């Protein structure tokens, strides 16, 4: 596939397409996985420009985003969650006209990094597939189909006053608790009017706003005892630990544990908060113990 050499496509251009090119455009418009597999490039830290070849768990992640109005994902570090999100958001903006998409990260640099990846994918896409742009800035993109993407740091007032079609919250567990709570209170009414919400993070605390949403999303038993796809809050939960990555094995895990220690490895790569309380039953009845303490007991 030829890589586009122009950074952006001029808005409101008329395209002449062959029957095959029109077929490709239609396939991209109805299937984000087809678009990502065939037309998205990424910048690998050591290998440079590469076609975005999705791993199996990344395909599952994209499907979770696309098939559910609300999606929350608990993910190991360095699993490509930001890159997956950038690709999906680009697809959504280009093929869902008049959409307003908010990218909110716990720091402004994180939001800008997602936009950098998104712009790289857009710039590599051929004109016959991509939409024209009317504004192309570091923190925002606007397309000639009426869609726009806005990137901001998460604050109490982020997104307030916007009519949002999709909200993406990156590393939401690391937003300061009071800010996260105020932000969620502010943004929820916007979502109730029909917007989609995607939340991704590695774990942090056991009682932060992310953890509360995650716990409710995992309560998926209905009144008849049947398991449901989404939790009681409407969110579809998705979990991917380090071993879902095809390039990681026990040798990698052993080396990583040696570098960062057991506690950080369990939190960063096994998606386990060391302070999470478990209810256990012993000889003297039911008691609570932190996961970290339990691991230490087992290791002995």
FIPA-264730 format. One line per 2 residues: number of its first residue (from 1); their letters; for each residue x, y, z of N, C-alpha, C, O. Coordinates in steps of 0.02 Angstrom, whole numbers. Layout:
<atoms>
NUM) a) X,Y,Z,X,Y,Z,X,Y,Z,X,Y,Z | ...
</atoms>
This chain:
<atoms>
1) xx) 42,-60,0,0,0,0,44,62,0,89,68,42 | 32,107,-46,71,169,-50,53,214,9,-5,220,28
3) xx) 104,247,36,94,292,92,85,363,66,123,385,23 | 36,398,92,24,466,71,83,511,91,111,504,145
5) xx) 100,558,48,156,603,62,133,673,81,174,713,105 | 70,690,71,44,755,92,18,749,164,-15,701,182
7) xx) 34,799,205,14,795,275,-62,794,283,-88,754,322 | -97,836,246,-170,839,253,-203,839,184,-171,852,133
9) xx) -266,824,185,-307,828,124,-348,892,126,-378,908,177 | -348,928,71,-387,989,67,-461,974,76,-485,923,51
11) xx) -497,1017,110,-569,1003,122,-611,1010,60,-594,1046,13 | -666,974,60,-719,979,10,-695,962,-61,-720,989,-110
13) xx) -647,917,-66,-623,895,-131,-672,845,-162,-704,806,-126 | -677,846,-227,-715,795,-263,-668,740,-284,-617,753,-316
15) xx) -685,677,-267,-642,621,-282,-671,579,-339,-731,564,-340 | -629,560,-386,-648,512,-439,-618,445,-420,-558,438,-412
17) xx) -661,395,-413,-639,330,-389,-658,275,-438,-709,277,-472 | -615,224,-439,-632,163,-475,-682,124,-433,-693,141,-374
19) xx) -711,73,-461,-759,32,-424,-725,-1,-364,-755,-7,-311 | -662,-23,-373,-626,-55,-318,-610,-6,-263,-615,-23,-204
21) xx) -591,56,-281,-577,107,-231,-640,126,-191,-637,138,-131 | -696,128,-226,-759,143,-191,-777,87,-143,-802,99,-88
23) xx) -764,25,-165,-776,-32,-121,-733,-28,-58,-757,-42,-4 | -669,-9,-66,-625,-1,-9,-651,52,40,-648,42,101
25) xx) -675,107,13,-701,160,56,-762,137,95,-769,153,155 | -805,98,63,-864,72,97,-845,23,152,-872,25,206
27) xx) -797,-20,137,-774,-69,187,-744,-33,248,-756,-53,305 | -706,19,235,-677,58,290,-732,91,332,-727,94,393
29) xx) -782,117,298,-834,155,333,-876,113,380,-902,139,429 | -882,49,366,-926,6,407,-887,-38,456,-917,-69,500
31) xx) -820,-41,449,-782,-87,490,-716,-55,513,-670,-50,473 | -712,-33,576,-651,-1,599,-590,-47,595,-535,-23,583
33) xx) -599,-112,606,-543,-158,601,-515,-161,531,-454,-165,522 | -558,-160,481,-535,-161,411,-494,-97,397,-441,-100,366
35) xx) -520,-40,419,-485,23,409,-416,22,443,-367,42,413 | -413,-2,505,-351,-1,543,-300,-48,512,-241,-31,504
37) xx) -322,-109,496,-276,-159,468,-246,-136,401,-187,-150,387 | -285,-102,361,-265,-87,292,-239,-16,281,-204,-4,232
39) xx) -255,30,326,-238,99,311,-206,138,369,-195,198,363 | -191,105,424,-160,140,480,-87,120,488,-70,61,488
41) xx) -44,171,495,27,160,509,42,187,579,9,233,604 | 93,157,610,116,179,676,191,192,673,226,169,627
43) xx) 216,229,722,288,239,730,314,195,786,302,209,845 | 350,142,768,379,98,817,442,131,845,480,161,807
45) xx) 455,126,911,513,161,940,580,139,913,628,178,914 | 585,77,888,650,53,861,646,34,787,697,34,753
47) xx) 586,17,762,580,-6,693,553,47,646,550,35,585 | 535,105,672,510,159,629,439,147,606,398,119,642
49) xx) 424,170,544,356,165,517,337,92,504,373,56,469 | 280,73,531,255,5,521,180,7,509,145,50,536
51) xx) 155,-40,469,82,-50,466,58,-73,534,92,-112,567 | 0,-49,554,-28,-67,619,-59,-137,615,-116,-145,594
53) xx) -19,-186,635,-43,-255,635,-69,-271,705,-30,-279,752 | -134,-275,711,-165,-283,776,-154,-353,804,-159,-403,769
55) xx) -138,-356,869,-137,-419,905,-210,-440,918,-256,-400,913 | -219,-503,937,-287,-528,949,-323,-488,1002,-381,-470,994
57) xx) -288,-473,1058,-322,-437,1112,-337,-365,1091,-385,-335,1116 | -297,-337,1045,-311,-269,1021,-374,-268,976,-412,-221,978
59) xx) -383,-321,938,-445,-328,899,-505,-333,946,-557,-302,934 | -498,-372,1000,-552,-377,1049,-567,-309,1080,-625,-291,1092
61) xx) -515,-270,1093,-522,-204,1122,-560,-157,1076,-606,-123,1097 | -541,-156,1012,-575,-114,963,-648,-134,957,-692,-92,953
63) xx) -661,-200,956,-731,-223,952,-771,-201,1013,-829,-184,1007 | -739,-203,1072,-773,-180,1132,-791,-106,1126,-846,-86,1146
65) xx) -745,-66,1100,-759,5,1089,-818,15,1042,-862,56,1054 | -818,-24,988,-866,-12,935,-935,-41,949,-986,-13,929
67) xx) -936,-97,984,-999,-133,993,-1040,-110,1053,-1098,-127,1060 | -1008,-71,1097,-1042,-50,1158,-1039,25,1166,-989,57,1150
69) xx) -1093,52,1190,-1096,124,1201,-1047,147,1255,-1015,198,1248 | -1042,107,1308,-996,122,1362,-947,64,1369,-967,6,1372
71) xx) -882,80,1370,-830,29,1375,-777,51,1424,-753,107,1421 | -758,6,1471,-704,21,1518,-655,-37,1516,-675,-96,1519
73) xx) -590,-21,1510,-539,-72,1502,-484,-63,1553,-457,-9,1561 | -467,-118,1586,-412,-120,1634,-355,-157,1599,-361,-216,1583
75) xx) -300,-121,1586,-249,-147,1541,-179,-142,1570,-164,-95,1608 | -137,-190,1553,-68,-189,1573,-32,-131,1538,-54,-106,1487
77) xx) 24,-111,1567,65,-58,1537,94,-80,1471,108,-139,1460 | 101,-32,1426,134,-43,1361,101,-98,1321,135,-141,1292
79) xx) 35,-96,1318,-2,-145,1277,-32,-113,1216,-70,-146,1180 | -16,-50,1203,-40,-17,1143,-110,12,1150,-143,23,1099
81) xx) -132,24,1212,-200,49,1220,-210,119,1191,-262,133,1162 | -160,162,1198,-166,230,1170,-165,228,1094,-201,267,1062
83) xx) -126,184,1065,-123,178,992,-189,151,965,-214,175,914 | -216,101,999,-282,74,979,-335,129,983,-377,135,938
85) xx) -334,167,1037,-383,220,1045,-376,272,990,-426,295,962 | -314,292,974,-303,342,922,-331,318,855,-363,356,819
87) xx) -319,254,838,-344,227,775,-420,226,774,-451,245,723 | -451,205,829,-524,202,830,-555,272,827,-605,282,793
89) xx) -526,319,863,-552,387,863,-547,419,794,-591,456,772 | -492,406,759,-484,431,690,-538,402,645,-570,439,607
91) xx) -549,337,650,-602,305,610,-670,336,627,-708,352,581 | -684,344,690,-749,370,711,-760,441,683,-814,456,658
93) xx) -709,483,688,-716,552,665,-725,556,589,-764,597,565 | -690,513,552,-693,518,479,-756,485,450,-779,504,396
95) xx) -783,436,485,-840,400,457,-905,409,495,-956,378,479 | -905,451,546,-966,469,583,-972,545,579,-948,581,623
97) xx) -1004,571,527,-1007,644,518,-1038,680,577,-1080,653,614 | -1016,743,586,-1044,788,637,-1034,761,708,-1076,772,751
99) xx) -979,726,718,-963,700,785,-914,747,820,-869,776,789 | -924,755,885,-877,792,927,-846,743,977,-882,713,1017
101) xx) -781,735,972,-745,685,1012,-698,720,1061,-659,763,1041 | -703,702,1124,-659,730,1176,-609,677,1197,-628,622,1217
103) xx) -545,694,1193,-491,653,1220,-467,686,1285,-441,742,1283 | -476,653,1341,-456,681,1406,-407,633,1439,-423,575,1451
105) xx) -347,658,1453,-296,618,1487,-280,651,1554,-296,709,1566 | -248,612,1599,-235,640,1666,-184,697,1663,-181,737,1710
107) xx) -144,701,1609,-100,758,1598,-106,782,1526,-124,743,1482 | -93,845,1515,-98,873,1448,-50,838,1399,-67,828,1341
109) xx) 9,820,1424,57,785,1381,29,719,1356,42,699,1299 | -9,685,1399,-39,621,1378,-90,631,1324,-93,591,1277
111) xx) -131,683,1330,-181,698,1278,-147,716,1213,-169,695,1159 | -94,756,1217,-58,776,1156,-24,716,1123,-18,714,1061
113) xx) 0,668,1163,32,609,1135,-18,568,1094,-1,542,1041 | -79,562,1119,-130,525,1082,-145,561,1016,-152,529,964
115) xx) -149,628,1018,-161,667,957,-102,660,908,-113,659,847 | -42,655,933,16,645,890,11,579,852,24,576,792
117) xx) -9,526,887,-18,461,854,-75,463,804,-70,434,750 | -128,498,822,-186,503,779,-168,541,715,-186,521,660
119) xx) -131,597,722,-111,636,664,-65,596,618,-69,601,557 | -20,557,649,26,515,609,-13,466,566,2,456,507
121) xx) -64,434,596,-107,388,557,-144,425,502,-148,400,445 | -170,483,518,-206,522,468,-160,542,410,-180,536,352
123) xx) -100,564,425,-54,587,374,-31,531,328,-12,543,271 | -33,469,353,-12,411,313,-68,383,270,-57,339,228
125) xx) -128,407,280,-187,380,247,-196,411,178,-187,472,171 | -214,372,126,-223,400,59,-285,445,56,-333,436,93
127) xx) -283,494,11,-338,542,5,-405,509,-11,-457,534,11 | -404,455,-47,-468,423,-66,-504,393,-6,-564,377,-10
129) xx) -468,385,50,-497,357,111,-510,410,164,-562,409,197 | -464,457,172,-469,504,227,-513,564,211,-523,581,152
131) xx) -538,595,263,-578,656,256,-532,716,249,-475,714,271 | -557,769,219,-520,832,217,-523,867,284,-570,856,323
133) xx) -474,909,298,-472,944,362,-482,1019,353,-458,1048,305 | -518,1048,399,-529,1120,399,-488,1155,453,-477,1215,450
135) xx) -464,1117,502,-420,1144,554,-375,1087,578,-399,1031,590 | -310,1101,585,-262,1049,600,-211,1075,650,-160,1103,632
137) xx) -227,1067,715,-187,1095,768,-160,1041,815,-180,983,810 | -116,1061,859,-86,1013,906,-138,981,951,-135,922,965
139) xx) -187,1021,973,-236,996,1020,-305,984,992,-351,968,1029 | -313,993,926,-379,982,896,-374,970,821,-328,995,788
141) xx) -422,933,795,-430,921,723,-502,932,705,-548,913,742 | -513,963,648,-581,971,623,-584,948,550,-541,966,510
143) xx) -634,908,534,-640,878,468,-697,911,428,-742,942,457 | -693,903,362,-744,934,320,-812,899,322,-859,921,290
145) xx) -816,843,359,-881,810,369,-917,836,431,-969,810,450 | -888,886,463,-918,916,523,-894,886,588,-914,910,642
147) xx) -851,835,585,-826,804,647,-764,841,672,-727,871,633 | -753,837,738,-693,866,767,-670,826,827,-710,794,861
149) xx) -605,829,839,-574,795,896,-539,848,938,-500,887,911 | -552,848,1003,-523,897,1048,-487,860,1103,-515,814,1134
151) xx) -423,878,1116,-384,846,1168,-371,894,1225,-350,951,1214 | -383,872,1286,-374,915,1345,-351,872,1404,-361,812,1406
153) xx) -320,905,1453,-307,872,1517,-372,868,1555,-417,910,1547 | -379,817,1597,-440,807,1636,-441,855,1695,-399,851,1740
155) xx) -490,899,1696,-502,944,1753,-576,939,1772,-614,903,1740 | -594,975,1824,-664,974,1845,-711,998,1790,-769,977,1787
157) xx) -687,1043,1746,-730,1074,1695,-717,1050,1624,-747,1076,1577 | -673,1002,1615,-659,977,1548,-722,950,1515,-758,909,1544
159) xx) -736,974,1455,-793,951,1417,-859,984,1435,-909,973,1401 | -860,1024,1487,-922,1057,1508,-946,1104,1452,-907,1144,1426
161) xx) -1009,1099,1435,-1039,1142,1384,-1034,1114,1314,-1064,1142,1268 | -996,1058,1304,-990,1028,1237,-1044,976,1227,-1063,940,1274
163) xx) -1069,971,1166,-1115,916,1148,-1072,860,1119,-1053,862,1060 | -1058,811,1160,-1008,761,1142,-1038,697,1114,-1088,671,1139
165) xx) -1008,673,1060,-1028,610,1030,-990,552,1060,-1016,496,1067 | -926,565,1079,-883,512,1107,-834,545,1154,-804,597,1139
167) xx) -825,514,1212,-775,537,1261,-726,480,1272,-745,423,1286 | -661,495,1264,-609,446,1279,-568,471,1339,-539,525,1336
169) xx) -566,430,1392,-530,447,1453,-470,401,1460,-478,341,1469 | -410,429,1454,-349,390,1456,-318,393,1526,-313,447,1556
171) xx) -297,335,1552,-266,329,1618,-309,366,1671,-283,406,1710 | -373,351,1670,-420,387,1713,-407,373,1787,-424,415,1829
173) xx) -377,316,1804,-363,300,1874,-312,346,1905,-306,350,1966 | -273,383,1863,-220,425,1888,-239,499,1891,-198,541,1908
175) xx) -301,514,1874,-327,582,1885,-338,590,1960,-367,545,1991 | -317,646,1990,-329,655,2063,-402,642,2081,-447,664,2046
177) xx) -414,606,2136,-482,582,2153,-536,636,2152,-590,626,2124 | -522,693,2182,-574,745,2184,-588,771,2114,-646,784,2097
179) xx) -536,780,2074,-545,804,2005,-584,753,1964,-630,771,1927 | -566,689,1971,-601,636,1934,-675,633,1952,-717,625,1908
181) xx) -690,640,2016,-760,637,2039,-799,696,2011,-855,687,1987 | -771,756,2015,-805,816,1990,-813,813,1914,-866,830,1887
183) xx) -761,790,1880,-765,782,1807,-820,733,1788,-859,747,1743 | -821,676,1821,-871,624,1804,-942,649,1817,-987,635,1779
185) xx) -951,686,1871,-1016,716,1886,-1036,765,1831,-1095,769,1813 | -987,802,1805,-1000,852,1754,-1015,821,1686,-1057,845,1648
187) xx) -978,767,1669,-983,738,1602,-1040,689,1594,-1065,679,1538 | -1063,659,1648,-1116,608,1644,-1180,633,1611,-1209,596,1571
189) xx) -1205,693,1626,-1265,717,1591,-1257,721,1516,-1305,710,1479 | -1196,737,1493,-1184,739,1421,-1191,670,1390,-1219,663,1336
191) xx) -1165,619,1425,-1169,551,1399,-1241,525,1398,-1258,484,1356 | -1282,549,1444,-1350,524,1449,-1392,544,1388,-1446,516,1378
193) xx) -1368,591,1349,-1405,612,1289,-1388,570,1228,-1414,583,1173 | -1345,520,1235,-1330,476,1180,-1258,466,1163,-1242,428,1118
195) xx) -1212,501,1198,-1141,495,1182,-1111,429,1204,-1136,396,1249 | -1056,410,1171,-1017,351,1189,-962,371,1238,-940,428,1239
197) xx) -939,323,1278,-884,335,1325,-837,275,1324,-859,218,1331 | -773,289,1317,-720,239,1320,-671,259,1374,-645,314,1374
199) xx) -660,214,1422,-613,228,1477,-560,173,1477,-577,114,1474 | -496,193,1481,-442,144,1488,-394,166,1541,-384,226,1552
201) xx) -363,117,1576,-314,135,1627,-280,71,1653,-307,16,1647 | -221,81,1681,-194,31,1726,-221,49,1796,-243,105,1807
203) xx) -219,2,1843,-249,16,1909,-207,63,1950,-146,68,1941 | -239,98,1996,-203,142,2043,-228,128,2113,-198,87,2149
205) xx) -282,161,2134,-311,149,2200,-373,104,2194,-398,91,2139 | -396,79,2251,-452,34,2251,-519,69,2258,-572,38,2252
207) xx) -517,135,2272,-580,170,2283,-586,234,2242,-628,277,2257 | -543,242,2190,-548,301,2148,-607,296,2100,-641,244,2099
209) xx) -618,348,2060,-676,348,2016,-672,293,1964,-722,261,1948 | -612,281,1938,-603,226,1890,-621,160,1922,-657,120,1892
211) xx) -595,147,1982,-608,84,2016,-683,74,2029,-708,18,2024 | -718,128,2046,-790,122,2059,-828,103,1995,-873,61,1997
213) xx) -810,135,1940,-843,118,1876,-826,46,1856,-870,10,1833 | -763,26,1866,-741,-42,1849,-779,-94,1890,-801,-145,1863
215) xx) -787,-82,1954,-822,-130,1997,-895,-138,1975,-920,-194,1971 | -928,-82,1961,-998,-86,1940,-1004,-120,1872,-1053,-155,1858
217) xx) -954,-109,1828,-956,-140,1762,-950,-216,1767,-973,-252,1722 | -918,-240,1820,-909,-312,1828,-965,-346,1867,-963,-407,1879
219) xx) -1015,-308,1886,-1076,-338,1915,-1123,-354,1858,-1164,-312,1838 | -1117,-415,1831,-1150,-431,1768,-1197,-491,1774,-1201,-533,1728
221) xx) -1231,-495,1829,-1280,-549,1839,-1349,-517,1845,-1359,-474,1888 | -1395,-538,1802,-1462,-508,1805,-1505,-541,1858,-1481,-585,1894
223) xx) -1567,-519,1863,-1612,-543,1916,-1628,-617,1910,-1653,-648,1958 | -1614,-646,1852,-1628,-718,1841,-1565,-760,1848,-1566,-821,1836
225) xx) -1509,-728,1868,-1447,-765,1877,-1407,-775,1814,-1359,-813,1813 | -1425,-740,1760,-1390,-747,1696,-1336,-693,1690,-1345,-636,1712
227) xx) -1280,-711,1660,-1226,-662,1649,-1244,-616,1591,-1267,-639,1539 | -1232,-552,1600,-1246,-502,1549,-1181,-476,1519,-1128,-483,1550
229) xx) -1185,-446,1460,-1125,-418,1427,-1100,-356,1462,-1039,-344,1463 | -1144,-317,1491,-1125,-254,1523,-1144,-257,1597,-1187,-296,1617
231) xx) -1111,-214,1636,-1125,-211,1707,-1186,-170,1724,-1221,-147,1679 | -1199,-162,1788,-1259,-127,1810,-1257,-53,1792,-1308,-19,1793
233) xx) -1197,-27,1776,-1191,43,1755,-1190,52,1679,-1180,107,1654 | -1200,-4,1643,-1202,0,1570,-1135,-7,1535,-1132,-7,1474
235) xx) -1081,-13,1574,-1014,-18,1545,-995,-91,1530,-1010,-136,1569 | -963,-101,1473,-935,-167,1456,-863,-169,1481,-821,-130,1457
237) xx) -847,-214,1529,-778,-217,1554,-734,-261,1509,-756,-311,1481 | -671,-241,1504,-623,-280,1465,-556,-280,1502,-533,-227,1523
239) xx) -526,-338,1511,-464,-346,1548,-412,-379,1505,-425,-430,1473 | -351,-350,1502,-296,-381,1466,-232,-372,1508,-209,-316,1519
241) xx) -204,-428,1532,-143,-426,1571,-83,-436,1524,-91,-443,1464 | -23,-436,1553,38,-438,1514,43,-499,1468,71,-495,1414
243) xx) 16,-556,1490,24,-617,1452,-19,-620,1389,-12,-667,1350 | -63,-570,1378,-100,-567,1315,-57,-541,1258,-73,-550,1200
245) xx) -1,-508,1276,44,-482,1225,86,-539,1197,120,-573,1235 | 84,-551,1131,119,-610,1103,195,-607,1108,227,-659,1102
247) xx) 223,-548,1121,296,-543,1126,321,-549,1198,380,-540,1211 | 276,-565,1245,295,-570,1315,285,-641,1340,232,-670,1331
249) xx) 337,-667,1373,334,-735,1400,360,-734,1471,374,-681,1499 | 367,-793,1501,390,-797,1570,461,-769,1579,477,-741,1631
251) xx) 502,-777,1528,570,-749,1531,567,-673,1536,603,-642,1575 | 522,-642,1496,513,-570,1499,487,-550,1568,510,-500,1596
253) xx) 438,-587,1594,408,-571,1659,460,-575,1715,461,-532,1759 | 502,-626,1713,554,-633,1764,602,-574,1763,621,-547,1816
255) xx) 622,-553,1703,668,-497,1697,635,-432,1720,667,-390,1752 | 571,-423,1704,535,-362,1723,525,-360,1798,531,-307,1828
257) xx) 509,-416,1829,501,-419,1902,566,-398,1937,566,-363,1987 | 622,-422,1908,687,-406,1938,701,-331,1934,735,-303,1978
259) xx) 677,-298,1882,689,-227,1872,646,-183,1917,671,-134,1945 | 581,-201,1923,535,-155,1956,506,-182,2022,473,-145,2058
261) xx) 519,-245,2037,494,-274,2099,425,-305,2091,388,-289,2045 | 408,-350,2138,345,-387,2134,284,-342,2139,237,-349,2100
263) xx) 285,-295,2186,226,-253,2196,209,-213,2134,151,-213,2112 | 258,-179,2105,246,-139,2045,229,-183,1986,188,-164,1944
265) xx) 259,-242,1981,243,-287,1926,170,-308,1928,136,-309,1877 | 146,-325,1988,76,-347,1995,28,-290,1977,-24,-301,1947
267) xx) 46,-229,1997,3,-172,1981,7,-153,1908,-45,-144,1875 | 68,-146,1882,77,-120,1814,62,-171,1760,38,-153,1706
269) xx) 73,-234,1774,68,-285,1721,15,-339,1734,-10,-369,1687 | -2,-350,1797,-54,-399,1812,-119,-365,1832,-168,-398,1851
271) xx) -120,-298,1826,-181,-258,1839,-209,-271,1908,-270,-277,1917 | -164,-277,1956,-185,-294,2024,-161,-239,2071,-101,-228,2078
273) xx) -208,-205,2104,-190,-155,2154,-168,-190,2218,-205,-231,2246 | -109,-175,2240,-80,-209,2299,-122,-200,2361,-121,-242,2406
275) xx) -160,-144,2364,-198,-130,2425,-271,-155,2421,-309,-144,2468 | -289,-187,2367,-357,-212,2360,-373,-263,2415,-334,-309,2428
277) xx) -430,-254,2448,-450,-299,2502,-489,-358,2475,-535,-350,2435 | -471,-417,2498,-508,-478,2481,-543,-503,2544,-516,-499,2599
279) xx) -603,-530,2535,-638,-562,2589,-621,-636,2588,-634,-670,2539 | -593,-661,2643,-571,-730,2648,-606,-764,2707,-630,-731,2753
281) xx) -608,-829,2704,-637,-868,2758,-584,-913,2788,-555,-955,2753 | -570,-905,2852,-520,-945,2886,-551,-986,2942,-612,-994,2946
283) xx) -508,-1013,2985,-531,-1056,3039,-576,-1017,3088,-621,-1045,3118 | -562,-952,3095,-600,-911,3142,-655,-870,3108,-680,-821,3137
285) xx) -674,-889,3047,-727,-854,3012,-701,-809,2956,-644,-816,2934 | -743,-762,2935,-727,-718,2879,-681,-661,2901,-690,-633,2955
287) xx) -633,-644,2859,-588,-588,2874,-566,-556,2809,-574,-585,2755 | -537,-496,2813,-512,-460,2755,-436,-457,2756,-406,-452,2809
289) xx) -406,-460,2696,-333,-455,2691,-316,-422,2625,-347,-435,2574 | -265,-378,2626,-243,-347,2565,-210,-399,2519,-178,-446,2543
291) xx) -219,-390,2454,-190,-436,2405,-114,-440,2415,-84,-494,2410 | -83,-382,2428,-10,-381,2437,12,-425,2494,61,-462,2488
293) xx) -24,-421,2550,-7,-462,2608,-18,-536,2593,20,-579,2615 | -72,-550,2554,-86,-620,2537,-30,-648,2492,-8,-705,2503
295) xx) -8,-609,2442,47,-631,2400,110,-645,2441,144,-695,2429 | 124,-601,2489,184,-610,2530,179,-674,2571,228,-710,2580
297) xx) 118,-688,2596,108,-749,2635,118,-810,2592,150,-859,2613 | 91,-808,2530,97,-865,2484,170,-876,2465,194,-932,2462
299) xx) 206,-819,2451,275,-824,2429,319,-857,2482,369,-889,2466 | 300,-848,2546,340,-878,2600,330,-953,2603,361,-987,2644
</atoms>
